[in-house]
Amino acid sequence: MARFFALILACSSLSYLYATPLELSERISKATADSISVLSNTEISAFKPFTLFASVAYCPPEKTIDWSCGGKPDPCQKIQRKLDIRFRKAKCDTNSGFLPTASGGDGTDTQFWYVGFDPTLTTIIVAHQGTNPSSIIADLTDVDIQFVTLDSKLFPGIDPSVKVHDGFAASHARAAPSVLSAVQQTLTAHPTASVSIVGHSLGAALALLDSVFLPLHLPSGTAFKTVTYGMPRVGNQAFANYVDVHVTSIAGGKGLTHINNKKDPVPILPERSLGFHHPSGEVHIQRSDAWDACPGQDNASDLCIAGDVPTILESDELDHTGPYDGIEMGC
C-alpha cells in the first residue's frame, strides 16, 4: 500500500492541495526521512527498565503482586531462531526496588495488568500484558474490524470523530476502573511521582489507550511517559492526531515512544487502507540492531516500519517478541 501511494505521488503534478490525509501523511514522512536519527547506546539503555516492566506484564497477578516473577536464572534456555544459548536473568530482580500496588486480569477476557511505584525512576508503572503473536495477527487482518467512539464515561470530552479498534476499546474498558483506582492510590502515596505506561503487542494498544484515559482523571500537573513495543495501529487519523497533540508532544516530543523490532508484522496492522494510523513517536530497530527514531506518522522511509515492512508477506512473526536490546518479551 505504501509503495502504491509513493508511485501515485511521484507521478502526480499536483501539490498538497488535493492530497488525502493518507497521501499527505506519506508526503510529510518522505520529507522528514532525512531527519531520521540513530539513538546512542545511552539512549537505548534508558529504555531497558521499561522493556523489563513490559515483559513482566506477561506474568500472572499472583507473581506481580509480590514481585516474585523472575525465577532462577536458567543457563539452558535455547532460543531456536538464534541457535545460541542465553542466560535468562530474573526480570523482577532487575527492577528489584519496585513496590507493587495492585495486579489484575485473568489473561483471557481481561489481560493481566499491574500498577506500582519504582523509587529508582520516581515513577508509577502501569503495565499491560500482550498476547500470542499468531492470535493478534489473525485478529488484526480481519477485514471486518470495526471502529468505535471512545466511551464518554471513561474518556470525557473526547470528540466523537476520534475512533478506535472495537476490540481494543472493549479490552481496555474491562480493566480501566481498577487500573485508575490503583494509580490514584499509588499517586496519593507518592504525590511527586510521574506515571509511566508500558505494554507489548495487545498490551501496547491498551497502554496507548491508557495514555489518553489516565490524564483525563488524574491531577493536571501529573507527568506522563508511554513506552510501547510491537504496537498495532489502534485508531483512525483523528485518534493519531489527538495522541500527537496530547501524548507524544509531552516532554518535547518524548511523551510517547513506540518501538518496533525489525520485520515485526504487528505494527503494520490493521492496514492503513482500513483507516488506521499510527501516531508519531516511532523507534525502529534494524537488523543491525541500530535503533532509528522515525519522525511523523507512519513514516514511509525504509528505515521505519511502514517502509521496511510494506506488506505482511515481507514480515517475520518471530521478530514480534524481540529481542529489544537483548530482552525477549514474556514472563
ABEGO torsion letter per residue (X at the ends): XAAAAAAAAAABABBAAABBAAAAAAAAAAAAAAABBBBBAAAAAAAAAAAAAAAAAABBAAAAAAGAAAEBBBAABBBAAAGBBBBBBBAAAABAABBBABBBEAGBABBBBBBBBBAAAGBBBBBBBBBBAAAAAAAAABAABBBBBBBAAABBGBBAABBBBAAAAAAAAAAAAAAAAAAAAAAAABAABBBBBBEBEAAAAAAAAAAAAAAAABBAABBBBBBBBGBBBABBAAAAAAAAAAAAABGGGAABBBBBBEABAAAAOBBAAAGBBBBBGBBBBBAAGBBBBBBEBGBABAABAAAABABAAABBAAAAAOBBGGBBBEX
